[in-house]
């Protein structure tokens, strides 16, 4: 047997300790275009003090030497010895991943609502800094009130020193001065406009809190303080957008869960300001626990759902909808500007940089509160309601006209659609999607759980034919492949062909199979079909893989958080969820784990919530990735070719122990 050049032994396994993982892979923890995000982590900590009502001032200075200082007049980070770790708590906060006050969520926790449970914030800042200097004003047991600690590259270079407070010094607060290490960033320059936008947003979300920003080099100082909060901010933004004149007065509101709220923790909820404009650019900004979410997420989806439900109800109640017109949520939302600030007890974000909220409960939370408030507002202001109704009906009519133009081009020579296809109502290609579902029982759940407006279901019986070596003119002899081709409206073609894609009926073609080995096999067979006989669909980004969860964790109520169901895609996510439950104080084995043997075990509601709802699902787009067309073809030939058994065997012998099989 041939010997491998590289030695794979116990010594090959390297354990990254402390802040090493951050230095090795900074892009996993922060944005690396420039150092703004590591400064934002410090600003977020100061904002959390203000959110809790402990700080009234946040001061940010861009110093002439390239450092940035962030100061607040909050309580000051605790400086005494940590009861378990026996080192100063201040040091732990800046040197340990997954450590901080944000994990203490019980009643009376330091931060009931904060920017997330990652707990990697300022420790990442410290890891990627040439130097980081902290001053804390906080009285300790020894009577000292000023404490200083200095790091370099995440390591302590000047241990904690404490002294009494001088007469003219302030009594409480924290100042952090950061010198970012340029080697970790594409550019060492912090974009001023983004910094200004970030600081202004903090002032917006913290009414009455004064945010000051000084640039030492230019001597320029800016101060933001919004007593009116969200309303004042949206009004100012719309005034700067050409032609964005509001049709009706701003609709604003806020609501938070009471102690007896069903399904939500006390204090969870949202504040919002919404404007409808006929022209001009729309302004849309959202936040979760003061963290900007530029990529939106489930809280924005909740606002959209709430506004749509209220406006649709108003239109139906007053019989305003013309015959043949059906309202969709995008008709209501198209001309909406908003600022939304949600409070969520345990926010789950997509990725460490917290750009998009993923918490499924946030849809229901924001939708419920915003819908009931808008329904009340519309019924109190019927004239405004009718103006909004006119606007959204015009949007719907415009959408229908454009869809009809496309339909006329498509109508000639359409094949009879397969009988087992459950089609959708919409003809909007960009929105429509079809799920190719493994098995009739899962197909039944998918039919009941889907949104029939834009989601179609085609159940597949058994395993699809391995079509790698099937001639194109023999493809339709297989019923499953015939039904797939007719349903999607595109004929089989080769990689060098120019097929007519005008008949394509769905913008997204989603493979939905079990999360087990058989499901993976069906995925491979369908991907083989699309890669070999429908390559242009992959090239144009139409093929996707739906990712149903493998596990459901039933977590008990803990502190302010009610009992909940949490879904995990795989074993890795399950381990992370269990780790988080332990950190939340749930006793070992205090939760139960159910494993889905297949999609057929899920009821319609579960399948919708986890796998089909665009707001909460995980959909994987299919692309060639690191392989080019040629390399991909040779790999497919080796894996799927009938005469390639020997090549497959040697490849499996070489790579077999790398697989993580779930059998």
Beta strands, then each sheet from edge to edge (+ up, - down):
strand 1: 57-62
strand 2: 68-72
strand 3: 129-137
strand 4: 146-152
strand 5: 155-163
strand 6: 173-180
strand 7: 210-215
strand 8: 220-224
strand 9: 251-256
strand 10: 269-276
strand 11: 284-288
strand 12: 291-292
strand 13: 336-343
strand 14: 421-422
strand 15: 433-438
strand 16: 455-460
strand 17: 508-512
strand 18: 543-546
strand 19: 551-555
strand 20: 564-568
strand 21: 592-595
strand 22: 619-621
sheet 1: 5+ 4- 3+ 6- 2+ 1- 7- 8+
sheet 2: 9+ 10- 13+ 11+ 12-
sheet 3: 14+ 16- 15- 17- 18- 22+
sheet 4: 20+ 19- 21+
end
